[in-house]
Amino acid sequence: MINFIKCLNFFFLYYCGDYLIHINSNYCKGCLLCIEYCPHKVYVKSEKLSKKGVFPPEVKYPEKCVKCHLCELMCPDFAIIVEDKDDK
């Protein structure tokens, strides 16, 4: 369950239980590899255009996430970060 979504101009921060998913829409070029490669289909294509004119991913089903970090690894723009809340 998503407890809170915070948008800081270009940066989306999803609080998902004991971890966070950061999506930087300034870095995202809209390739949607994260959606294609996520084995649990956590992401969906956003319906809103970013400032770059692309549809970035958004977290739709955080309860399905197993923190495999495949989205991070596949993102060529380093636009996604998955981390534990207590990571410093």
C-alpha positions, 0 to 999 in steps of 0.5 A: 500500500502506498502511504504517501506520494510526494512530488517535488517538481520533477521528483516523485517519491513513493512511500511503499511500506518499508521502502521508497521508490524514487522516480526522477522525471527529469532524467526519464526519457520515457523508454518504459523499460522499467514497465517492460522488465518489472517481473511483478508489474508494479509500474504503469505508464503515467497519463501526465506528460513530464516537462520533457514531453514524455510519459514517465512510469508511476507506481501503481501496484506497490504491494506487488514489489519484491524489491528486486531492483530490476527497474533500477538496473534496466533504467538507462537514465538512472531515473529510478531508485528503490531503497529501504527507508532506513538506508542512509 
